[in-house]
Amino acid sequence: MLFRLCEFLVHSLIEQPDACKIDRIETERVDIFFLHVGKDDRGRILGKGGRTIAALRTFLEAAAARIDREVVLEISE
């Protein structure tokens, strides 16, 4: 569920969703997402002063809390 939500949110923010890749590591209580986007879309994901990525992380954390899980979102090169 969290993976699909993350995928939907990220794809709606970027211009080239085909160049986006999200790797997932899932443990017993934690989902870790590694986000790979193109150079042009990297600024869109980060946002001004990191506001967009912070909002995305907050939203995912709230959704994860509802199902008693934790989530980590990292942007990879």
Secondary structure as UniProt FT lines:
FT   HELIX           2..13
FT   HELIX           17..19
FT   STRAND          21..26
FT   STRAND          30..36
FT   HELIX           39..46
FT   HELIX           48..50
FT   HELIX           51..66
FT   TURN            67..68
FT   STRAND          70..76
//
